[in-house]
Amino acid sequence: MKRIKLSEYNNSLGTLIDIEDQYTYSLNHYKDSINIPYQKLVFNYKTLLDKTRPYYIMCNGGFKSKKLVNILEFYGYNVTQVYKE
């Protein structure tokens, strides 16, 4: 599993997806991220993601993003976990 620190991310690398729920995302999120809540992404990844594009997945604690990156890697997606320092 690929991992990078949030400070190492820049938007030229690929799309940053914050998988927190919409309320938590609205309270505190990284400026270049988009919000796709964990449940929505885990059940709809085939329609929401493109296997030819890189994605960077983050959440507040790191547990959900690690789990989701493992799932998406298994299905052939180019994903990297982004963790906060």
C-alpha positions, 0 to 999 in steps of 0.5 A: 500500500502506498502512503504519503504525508498530507504535507507531501500532497499537491494537486498535480499528483491526482485527486484528493478524496476526503472520505469523512461524512459530509458534516465532518468534512464541512467542519474541517477539510483540506482545501484541495480535497473533494468529499466522497463519504466512505460508505458512498465510495465503498459501494459506488467506486465503479461509477465514481472512480476511473482506473486510469487516474490516480487518487489520494484517499484521506480521513481524519484518523487514518483507519477508514482510508487505509481500509479503503485503499486496500480494497481499491488496490485489490480491484486495480485502482491507483490509490495512495493513502494520505495521512495527517502528521 
